[in-house]
Amino acid sequence: QVHLVESGGGLVQAGGSLRLSCAASGDTFSNYGVGWFRQAPGKEREIVAAINWSGYRTYYADSVKGRFTISREDTKNTVYLQRNSLTPEDTAVYYCARDRFGAGPSIRWNEYEYAGQGTQVTVSS
């Protein structure tokens, strides 16, 4: 069983930056892909970024390319999402998840087995 905890959310002004962290306990991220999803009010959950088990392959949604960076530090059992140039459209609850098959980067929610409770990010204009 894996327990994932997101942190780093909060309120930020448009144009600002925030780094989200996702820490795993109970098991590790090693040998698994990890993804970040978000869900805004009234909208469906969407993939934001994903990273494969080695860290050498990543995926980004078109809406965040060039602004967000996903990285992993397996020695700390932590995955990060650095987010720059934030806009109000980035306001959402952000979730991290560990994939089911141990490869990645996976982009569909049903490819993930464990997810955290989410952290709220609000970007003010």
N, C-alpha and C positions, 0 to 999 in steps of 0.2 A: 504494500500500500504506500502510495506517495502522497505527501501533504505539501501543497504549494501555497506560498504566501507572497502576494504582491505588495510592494511598498513604493513610495515616492510620488504618489498622486497628490493632487491639491489644486489650488487656484493659481493661475498664472495669467499674465497679460498677453495679449496677442503679440507675436514676435518673440516671445520668450522661449525658454528651454526648460525641460524637465527630464530627468532620467528615472525611469522605472526599473525596479529590481524585482526579480522573481526567485525566491529561495526555496529549495526543495529539502524535505526531510523525510525520513522513513525509507527512502531509497534515493538513488542519485539520478542526475541528468545524463551521466555518462552513457554513451552508446545509444542515446535517444535524441530525436529531433525535438525542438521546442518552438512553440509559436506564441505570438501575441495576437489576440483578437480584441475587438472593441464593439460596444453596443451603445448607440446613442438613443435617447428617448424616442419612442415611436418608430425606430428603425430596426432592421434585422442585424444580427451579429455578423461582423465581417472580419476577415483576416487582415491584419496589418503588416505583420512581418513574421518570417519563420527562418530557422537556422537548422542545418543538418547536424548529425551527431559529431562530426569532426570540427564544425565551425567554418569549413571552407566553402560551403554552399549556403546561399541565403536567397530569400524571396521577399519582395516588397510589393505591397499594393501600389497601384499607379498613383494614388492620391498622396502617398507619403514618400515616394522615391525622391532621393536627394535631400530629404529633411530628417528622416528617421534612420537609425542604425541599430541593428540587433547584434549582440555579441554574447559570448558565453565564457564563463570562468569555472571550469569543472572542478578545480581544486577547492572552490568555495561553494560548489553546488548552486551556482547562481547564474541567471541569464538576465541581461540588461536590455533595455530599449531606450536609447538616447533619442530624444525628440527635440528638434530645433525648429525655429520659425513657425511656432504654433499659431493656429488660427482658431476662431470660434468653432469651425467645423470639426476640429479635433476633440471637442468636448464629448466625453463618453465615459462609460465604465470600461476599464481595460483589464483583460484577463490573460494570464499566461496558462499554457497547457503543455503537457508532455505527450508526445505522440505514441501511438499504439504499437507501431511495427519496428521502431528502432532505426529509422533511417532519416527521413526528412530531406529537404524541407517540405513538410506537408501543408497544404493550404485549405483543406476541408475540415470542418469541425468534427465530422465523424471519423476522422483519421487520428483523433486524439483520445487518449484514455483518461487522463487526469487533468483537472483544471483547478485554479484557485478561485477564491471568492470574489476577486475583482477589486480594483482601486479606482476611485472616481477622479477624473481629471476634468477641470472646468477652465476653459480659456475665455477670458473676458475681452471684449472689443474695446 
